[in-house]
């Protein structure tokens, strides 16, 4: 690394930028305005020194959980608008899909899941577990009555949920309680009404399930949702930007799905005498 040509100087963070360091930082900047070294303290008083080695530049690979390859967002073309507008009808015509879930929702926590989504029944049924969690997995059912969950002992990544669904003590909980629920709710909404082209942009082209797709991002009240739509109008992947800032994804394999009847509400308690 070349020796900096200037002495270190204290520098304040630019206006409007959240300072990651606690207190003033010292920057080593050469006469070409290139930063070589940064010293400061993290919150709590922990000292930190950052050295920039400009000769060591490894290849950076896109990370799906962080949004994948960069793109150049633009407005949709006519054919892209048409495929987005026809998507709900296409999903209902397909009936449903087998789904695979990957959801990095917290540091060190990436739940995985498998199961089915049915747009004709407006229902979904998945087994969701985290390989790093010791408490197994949960079964999740989504239907017009809401979201229902029950524990499922065993391997947290043991494959699809059991069929028929067990007659367990299913517990109702409010929708979109976590990012996994929000992603499944977005998948079911995709079969109900078309997204407005005014709120959509094409992020980039990509590949999914061996097909060329357009990655279309739609700003919704529930957050940013990305639709991976191939040139035949088939939805291959759905992504949701999580509260952590990552992207939870649901890969879809269209086809027949098992019967997913609604969960029967729990029987009311017997009257007291």
Buried (B, 14 or more C-beta within 10 A) or exposed (E): EEEBEEEBEEBEEEEEEEEEBBEBBBBBBEEEEEBBBBBBBEEEEEEEEBEEEEEEEEEEEEEBBEBBEEBEEEEBEEEBBEBBBBBBEBBBEBBBBBBBBBBBBBEEEBBBBBBBBBBBBBBBBBBBBBEEEEEBBBBBBBBEEBBBBBEBEEEBBBEBBEEEBEEEEBEBEEBBEBBBBBBBBBBBBBBEEBBEBEEBBBBBEBEBBEBEBBBBBBBBEBBBBBBBBBEEBBBBBBBBBBEBEBBBBBBBEBEEBBEBEBBEEEEEEEEEE
